[in-house]
């Protein structure tokens, strides 16, 4: 990347629009910008950062020129602009950042709008604009020079201080990653991490290998084969069902013919059919009469059965009662006197009236006679009880003879009805037989049979057609599934091939990275030491640890892990040596044969880089810078600048001076 | 700068070493672009690379 120009307009001390055109010639690649203290050298350096990244200089809230700001009328505004023109990879970019400052109508303080970035680029004579989208703009700036890397190439006193801290104390992974990014190693490390995960950048939760492996569908062929077998079985079944349907067509046709035949015959034998129907009606009547006869017979038997005892005894009982009608069954006993009383009198031989008697006399005989009529042997009582029993057995509200007679009459009538029905049947049969036509019953049975056969065949056909439809539907679904599975199978093979590539590329890049990272780091250490030695001859030398941290050592002294303390001049020399070393190695790696390592080269914009060096070292550094960096911009105070010009005279392609006219009014003049 | 040792990586069957190297270069370029722009997250980069490999490998 090479800077072509920077234009500032009303930015910090610069009033109006002023431009610096940078030296781009390969031989004369140095631009010197000189100025006294307070003229605005650092402001110009800060204009780069503000334009590219929108970063205000430390402690400054408004970048507008204070003189112009204070003269913004009420209700009006003024614009600050910084424009950088650069070329990278053959494309010319124009990067413009503007910021509007306005004073309110009431005349209060000036307020700023957010700055606005625009990027234009020119390809094949045509100019295009990057979409006005913060993300697009940020990405474009990132591709040109990411903010992360910018501090190595646009640095002022603040950057030098922070870099010194980082180089001497930080030695962090971030620092190492930044260095690797410049050297072109970082993308390889990221690729390794993303492919399969690695110890270089840590194993990510998602990797290409895992992503591809998860997209594999490992459903076995067994399932596929089962589906194919099922389709074959269905197809065989469909053929069989279709054959059956075809056979059923013949059956239906035959049954239809028979139906028509029997129907025709039945129509032709209508009289016979009617006679047959009369016979069937008579047969049904006979059956009904037989049923009625059985019912009446049962009723008759039931009536006789329930009155059988009474029917048997009624006559003798009535005769006995007739005989007892004239017998004096009244009691000859004495009321309330029983046999115990009589026997007592007989034993005492004395009547209750006091008359004494003897055995055998008339009183004794009378008393013995009386024993027959006193309880318990009381004949009158017996007869009375017998009569009562007879009445119970023979008396009933129903007339038994009438009941049995009625039941018998019902039975008899039913028998007659049956005889009559049988006579009717005989007449109907004789009439039917006298017609001597076809047997209609047989015809009707045949018709019903044919109709049933046709119905069954149609039903079976419908079932078969439904089964065929189901089988076809299932086969379609199975074929779709097989199609998908076969597609998946092909997809799986493709993924397996991709995984083979992933593994190979991973192995290749890992091996490549291991070999080259060590080689690049060793080379960087050599180059940094060479530059450091050029700038600062003495006993000090530098080593690089695995995180690219610089350790200062002294030849011949073993101070353990302790770093050697350095002066500010030595520290600055270390930083310069380190940056130049990175640029030098990046230049080499960008020419790497495989193209996998792509170190980027950038211009070096340095604000007061020589202030801490003595005249000898300034000469050394001035000789070194244009040889290593492709483009140098040195912003320097007048006293150091004159010395630098002496040493850089053959490399200076552009020279400017910043003059302070008055406060907030500095002019950039080309020499 | 030496490249000794890279031959140690055996090329598996079915992998075209030239195509693989070309693919590796594209992957590294993609990573390089993304490191500058920070446009894609890790998982997005993984998806991007997986798609790239799948479309390149037939």
Contacts between the chains, C-beta under 8 A, distances in Angstrom:
chain1	res1	chain2	res2	distance
A	135	B	39	7.4
A	138	B	37	7.3
A	139	B	36	8.0
A	139	B	37	3.8
A	139	B	38	8.0
A	139	B	39	5.4
A	142	B	36	4.2
A	142	B	37	4.1
A	142	B	38	6.4
A	143	B	33	6.7
A	143	B	36	4.9
A	143	B	37	6.0
A	146	B	35	7.4
A	146	B	36	4.7
A	146	B	37	7.9
A	146	B	38	7.9
A	181	B	35	6.0
A	184	B	32	7.6
A	186	B	31	7.8
A	186	B	32	7.8
A	186	B	35	5.9
A	187	B	28	4.8
A	187	B	29	7.5
A	187	B	31	3.7
A	187	B	32	3.9
A	187	B	35	6.0
A	188	B	28	5.6
A	188	B	31	7.5
A	190	B	31	4.3
A	190	B	34	7.6
A	190	B	35	6.5
A	190	B	45	7.6
A	191	B	24	7.5
A	191	B	27	4.9
A	191	B	28	5.3
A	191	B	31	4.8
A	191	B	49	7.7
A	193	B	42	8.0
A	194	B	31	7.3
A	194	B	42	6.9
A	194	B	45	5.3
A	194	B	46	5.3
A	194	B	49	5.6
A	195	B	27	7.6
A	195	B	49	7.1
A	204	B	42	5.2
A	204	B	43	7.9
A	204	B	46	7.1
A	205	B	43	7.9
A	206	B	42	6.7
A	206	B	43	4.7
A	206	B	46	4.7
A	207	B	46	6.1
A	208	B	46	5.5
A	208	B	49	5.0
A	208	B	50	4.8
A	208	B	53	6.7
A	211	B	46	5.5
A	211	B	47	6.7
A	211	B	50	4.6
A	212	B	50	5.8
A	212	B	53	7.7
A	212	B	54	7.7
A	494	B	54	7.1
A	494	B	57	7.2
A	494	B	58	7.7
A	495	B	54	7.6
A	497	B	14	6.0
A	497	B	57	5.3
A	498	B	50	7.8
A	498	B	53	5.0
A	498	B	54	5.5
A	498	B	57	4.9
A	500	B	12	5.2
A	500	B	13	7.9
A	500	B	14	5.5
A	500	B	15	5.2
A	501	B	15	5.7
A	501	B	19	7.9
A	501	B	20	5.7
A	501	B	23	6.5
A	501	B	53	5.9
A	501	B	56	8.0
A	501	B	57	5.2
A	502	B	53	6.3
A	503	B	12	6.9
A	504	B	9	7.1
A	504	B	11	6.4
A	504	B	12	5.7
A	504	B	15	4.9
A	504	B	17	7.9
A	504	B	20	5.3
A	505	B	20	5.5
A	505	B	23	6.2
A	505	B	24	4.7
A	505	B	27	6.9
A	507	B	9	4.8
A	508	B	6	7.1
A	508	B	9	4.9
A	508	B	20	6.9
A	508	B	21	7.4
A	508	B	24	6.1
A	509	B	24	6.0
A	509	B	28	7.6
A	511	B	5	6.5
A	511	B	6	5.9
A	511	B	8	6.3
A	511	B	9	5.3
A	512	B	3	7.9
A	512	B	6	6.0
A	515	B	2	7.2
A	515	B	3	7.0
A	515	B	4	7.2
A	515	B	5	5.2
A	515	B	6	6.8
A	516	B	1	6.8
A	516	B	3	7.8
A	519	B	1	5.5
A	519	B	2	6.1
A	520	B	1	7.3
A	523	B	1	7.0
A	588	B	1	7.0
A	589	B	1	7.5
A	592	B	1	6.6
A	593	B	3	7.1
A	594	B	3	7.3
A	594	B	21	7.2
A	594	B	25	7.4
A	595	B	25	5.6
A	596	B	24	6.7
A	596	B	25	6.1
A	596	B	28	5.3
A	598	B	28	7.7
A	598	B	29	7.7
A	598	B	32	6.1
